[in-house]
Amino acid sequence: MDPTTLIAMDTLFTKNIRKRLDLASPTPLYHQLFVLLKGLILDGTLLFSQQMPTEEQLAQIFSVSRITAKRAMDELGNANLVERRRGKGTHVVYEYEPKPVQAPLTGMLEEIETMARNSRAIIHLCDLIQPPQVIRDEFGLPVGGTVLHLVRVREREGHKFGRYVSWTHGVDIPDDPNIFVNTPRLSYFRQNGLEVTHVTQTLSATEANHETAQALDMQEGRALLSLVRRSYNMIDGEEHLIDYLEILYNPKRFQYSMDLKLE
């Protein structure tokens, strides 16, 4: 192996990873090596089209025979994770894509409503309006279509922790917008015949613009946790977006935690 390859192999297959092969285990060494390499491919450590180490390199790195290394690589080929070509080496053919975390919808909705009841909302805007193009596209609305637009800031014990900007299709503006001070929007949806059957959430980071900074009593340009939540319901067998919500959280006053268990 040339020095560059040695450095690459050393950072890829660290001492702790090499120790995963257990000579005392009843599981054959080739299968242990196969499982280890398979995990590195499935989690994206070894990416699509990346060239795999040779059998000789693997044998040297993991202190196994070349026959053991060859059998492990053959197993990767049989699992359609790599492609082996004589004279061109072995390359990863599995394309890694991050998988969304799935959680029971019922528990998520209960959590949302609990948060709403354990905090207070300050209503900044509540109106039935024609939304901007990007929101109209989300709902597939025609020009002139309207949605309920609600802007709130949530606080707990006097501390403002999040700015909530939502657009909801299929509900009218309430007689008293202050209903949202203590009533969860999900409860209002149900009262108006909207049942959520599917929710998607996307977490990312952004910076506080002038408007958000003022709303959350923080400096402009500070880091924020951004959560975009799309809520759907099922009508005649087809799924329709009924609510688009963007929440900007002050990370100093709010943490978004998930505790998922295998059923």
C-alpha positions as CSV (number, residue, x, y, z in Angstrom):
1,M,0.0,0.0,0.0
2,D,1.3,3.5,-0.8
3,P,1.5,6.0,2.1
4,T,-1.6,7.9,1.0
5,T,-3.7,4.8,1.0
6,L,-2.3,3.9,4.4
7,I,-3.4,7.2,5.9
8,A,-6.9,6.8,4.3
9,M,-7.2,3.3,5.6
10,D,-6.1,4.3,9.1
11,T,-8.7,7.1,9.4
12,L,-11.4,4.9,8.0
13,F,-10.7,1.7,9.9
14,T,-9.6,3.0,13.3
15,K,-8.3,0.8,16.1
16,N,-11.7,0.6,17.7
17,I,-13.3,-0.6,14.5
18,R,-10.6,-3.2,14.0
19,K,-11.2,-4.5,17.5
20,R,-14.8,-5.4,16.4
21,L,-13.4,-8.6,14.9
22,D,-13.4,-11.1,17.7
23,L,-11.2,-14.2,17.3
24,A,-13.0,-15.9,20.2
25,S,-16.4,-15.5,18.7
26,P,-18.2,-18.5,17.3
27,T,-19.2,-16.3,14.3
28,P,-16.8,-16.9,11.4
29,L,-14.3,-14.1,10.8
30,Y,-15.4,-13.6,7.2
31,H,-19.0,-12.9,8.4
32,Q,-17.8,-10.5,11.1
33,L,-15.8,-8.6,8.5
34,F,-18.8,-8.7,6.1
35,V,-21.1,-7.3,8.7
36,L,-18.6,-4.5,9.7
37,L,-18.1,-3.4,6.0
38,K,-21.9,-3.7,5.3
39,G,-22.6,-1.3,8.2
40,L,-20.1,1.2,6.9
41,I,-21.8,1.1,3.5
42,L,-25.3,1.3,4.8
43,D,-24.6,4.3,7.1
44,G,-22.9,6.2,4.3
45,T,-19.3,6.1,5.6
46,L,-18.4,4.3,2.4
47,L,-20.3,6.2,-0.3
48,F,-21.7,5.2,-3.7
49,S,-19.0,4.7,-6.4
50,Q,-16.2,4.8,-3.7
51,Q,-13.5,2.2,-4.3
52,M,-13.2,-0.5,-1.6
53,P,-9.9,-1.6,-0.1
54,T,-8.4,-4.6,-1.9
55,E,-8.5,-8.1,-0.4
56,E,-4.8,-7.7,0.5
57,Q,-5.4,-4.4,2.2
58,L,-8.2,-5.8,4.2
59,A,-6.2,-8.8,5.2
60,Q,-3.4,-6.6,6.4
61,I,-5.6,-4.1,8.2
62,F,-7.7,-6.6,10.1
63,S,-4.9,-9.3,10.5
64,V,-6.9,-12.0,8.7
65,S,-6.2,-14.3,5.9
66,R,-6.7,-13.1,2.3
67,I,-9.2,-16.0,1.9
68,T,-11.3,-14.5,4.8
69,A,-11.1,-11.0,3.2
70,K,-12.1,-12.4,-0.2
71,R,-15.1,-14.2,1.2
72,A,-16.3,-11.1,3.1
73,M,-16.0,-9.1,-0.2
74,D,-17.9,-11.8,-2.1
75,E,-20.7,-11.6,0.5
76,L,-20.9,-7.8,-0.1
77,G,-21.2,-8.5,-3.8
78,N,-23.9,-11.1,-3.2
79,A,-25.8,-8.5,-1.2
80,N,-25.6,-6.1,-4.1
81,L,-23.7,-3.6,-2.0
82,V,-20.6,-3.6,-4.1
83,E,-19.6,-4.5,-7.7
84,R,-16.4,-6.4,-8.3
85,R,-14.6,-6.0,-11.7
86,R,-11.4,-7.7,-12.5
87,G,-8.7,-5.2,-13.1
88,K,-10.9,-2.3,-11.9
89,G,-11.3,-3.2,-8.3
90,T,-14.4,-3.2,-6.1
91,H,-16.7,-0.2,-5.9
92,V,-19.7,0.6,-3.7
93,V,-23.0,0.4,-5.7
94,Y,-25.4,1.1,-2.7
95,E,-26.7,4.7,-2.7
96,Y,-27.1,6.0,0.8
97,E,-30.1,8.2,1.5
98,P,-30.9,9.5,5.0
99,K,-34.1,7.9,6.3
100,P,-36.7,10.0,8.1
101,V,-37.3,9.1,11.7
102,Q,-40.8,7.6,12.0
103,A,-42.8,8.0,15.2
104,P,-46.4,7.2,16.1
105,L,-48.7,10.1,15.0
106,T,-50.9,9.9,18.0
107,G,-48.0,10.5,20.4
108,M,-46.7,13.4,18.4
109,L,-50.1,15.1,18.3
110,E,-50.5,14.6,22.0
111,E,-47.1,16.1,22.6
112,I,-48.0,19.2,20.4
113,E,-51.2,19.8,22.3
114,T,-49.4,19.3,25.7
115,M,-46.9,21.9,24.8
116,A,-49.6,24.3,23.7
117,R,-51.4,23.9,27.1
118,N,-48.3,24.3,29.1
119,S,-47.3,27.6,27.5
120,R,-49.0,30.9,26.6
121,A,-49.4,32.3,23.1
122,I,-49.1,36.0,22.2
123,I,-51.2,36.6,19.1
124,H,-49.5,39.0,16.7
125,L,-51.7,38.3,13.6
126,C,-54.8,36.3,12.8
127,D,-56.5,36.9,9.5
128,L,-58.0,35.2,6.5
129,I,-55.8,36.3,3.6
130,Q,-54.5,35.4,0.1
131,P,-51.1,33.8,0.8
132,P,-47.8,34.5,-1.0
133,Q,-47.0,32.3,-4.0
134,V,-44.8,29.9,-2.1
135,I,-47.6,29.1,0.3
136,R,-50.2,29.0,-2.5
137,D,-48.0,26.4,-4.3
138,E,-47.8,24.3,-1.1
139,F,-51.6,24.0,-0.9
140,G,-52.2,24.0,-4.7
141,L,-54.5,27.0,-4.3
142,P,-55.8,29.0,-7.3
143,V,-55.1,32.7,-7.5
144,G,-57.4,34.4,-5.1
145,G,-57.7,31.4,-2.7
146,T,-57.5,32.2,1.0
147,V,-56.1,30.6,4.1
148,L,-56.1,31.3,7.8
149,H,-52.8,33.1,8.6
150,L,-51.7,33.1,12.2
151,V,-48.6,34.5,13.8
152,R,-47.9,33.8,17.4
153,V,-45.1,33.9,20.0
154,R,-45.1,31.3,22.7
155,E,-43.7,32.0,26.1
156,R,-43.3,30.0,29.3
157,E,-42.7,31.6,32.7
158,G,-42.2,35.0,31.0
159,H,-39.6,33.7,28.5
160,K,-40.4,33.8,24.8
161,F,-39.1,30.6,23.3
162,G,-40.7,30.3,19.8
163,R,-42.3,32.3,17.0
164,Y,-45.0,30.3,15.2
165,V,-46.1,31.3,11.7
166,S,-48.9,29.1,10.2
167,W,-51.1,28.9,7.2
168,T,-54.2,26.7,7.4
169,H,-56.6,25.8,4.6
170,G,-60.2,24.8,5.2
171,V,-61.0,26.7,8.4
172,D,-62.6,30.1,9.0
173,I,-61.2,32.9,11.1
174,P,-62.5,32.5,14.7
175,D,-64.8,35.1,16.1
176,D,-62.2,35.9,18.8
177,P,-58.5,35.3,17.7
178,N,-57.6,35.2,21.4
179,I,-59.0,31.7,21.4
180,F,-55.5,30.7,20.4
181,V,-53.9,32.1,23.5
182,N,-54.7,29.0,25.5
183,T,-56.5,26.7,23.0
184,P,-54.2,24.4,20.9
185,R,-54.8,24.9,17.1
186,L,-55.3,21.1,16.8
187,S,-58.4,21.4,19.1
188,Y,-59.7,24.2,16.9
189,F,-59.1,22.1,13.8
190,R,-61.2,19.3,15.2
191,Q,-64.0,21.6,16.2
192,N,-64.1,22.7,12.6
193,G,-64.1,19.2,11.1
194,L,-60.4,19.0,10.2
195,E,-58.7,15.8,11.4
196,V,-54.9,15.4,11.0
197,T,-53.9,12.0,9.6
198,H,-50.3,12.6,8.7
199,V,-47.5,14.9,9.8
200,T,-44.1,15.6,8.4
201,Q,-41.4,17.7,10.1
202,T,-38.2,19.1,8.9
203,L,-35.5,20.5,11.3
204,S,-32.8,22.9,10.2
205,A,-31.0,26.0,11.4
206,T,-31.3,29.6,10.4
207,E,-30.6,33.1,11.7
208,A,-32.9,35.6,13.4
209,N,-34.0,38.4,11.0
210,H,-35.1,41.7,12.4
211,E,-38.8,40.8,12.8
212,T,-38.1,37.5,14.6
213,A,-35.3,38.9,16.8
214,Q,-37.8,41.6,18.0
215,A,-40.5,39.0,18.6
216,L,-38.2,36.7,20.7
217,D,-36.3,39.5,22.5
218,M,-32.9,38.4,21.0
219,Q,-30.2,39.8,18.9
220,E,-30.6,39.9,15.1
221,G,-28.4,37.3,13.4
222,R,-28.4,34.9,16.3
223,A,-28.8,31.2,15.6
224,L,-32.3,29.7,15.6
225,L,-33.7,26.2,15.4
226,S,-36.2,26.0,12.5
227,L,-39.0,23.4,12.4
228,V,-41.3,23.2,9.4
229,R,-44.4,21.0,10.0
230,R,-46.8,20.0,7.3
231,S,-50.1,18.5,8.5
232,Y,-52.4,16.5,6.1
233,N,-55.8,14.8,6.2
234,M,-57.4,12.2,4.0
235,I,-60.3,13.1,1.7
236,D,-61.8,10.4,-0.6
237,G,-58.6,8.4,-0.4
238,E,-56.3,11.3,-1.3
239,E,-54.0,13.1,1.1
240,H,-54.4,16.9,1.2
241,L,-52.2,19.5,3.0
242,I,-54.3,21.4,5.5
243,D,-51.7,23.2,7.6
244,Y,-48.2,24.6,7.0
245,L,-46.4,25.8,10.1
246,E,-42.9,27.2,10.5
247,I,-41.6,27.5,14.1
248,L,-38.4,29.4,14.9
249,Y,-37.1,28.4,18.3
250,N,-34.6,30.3,20.5
251,P,-32.1,27.4,21.2
252,K,-31.2,28.9,24.6
253,R,-34.8,28.5,25.8
254,F,-36.0,25.5,23.9
255,Q,-34.6,22.1,23.0
256,Y,-36.4,19.6,20.7
257,S,-35.9,16.1,22.0
258,M,-37.2,12.7,20.8
259,D,-37.2,9.5,22.8
260,L,-38.0,6.6,20.4
261,K,-38.2,3.0,21.4
262,L,-38.4,-0.1,19.3
263,E,-41.8,-1.7,19.7
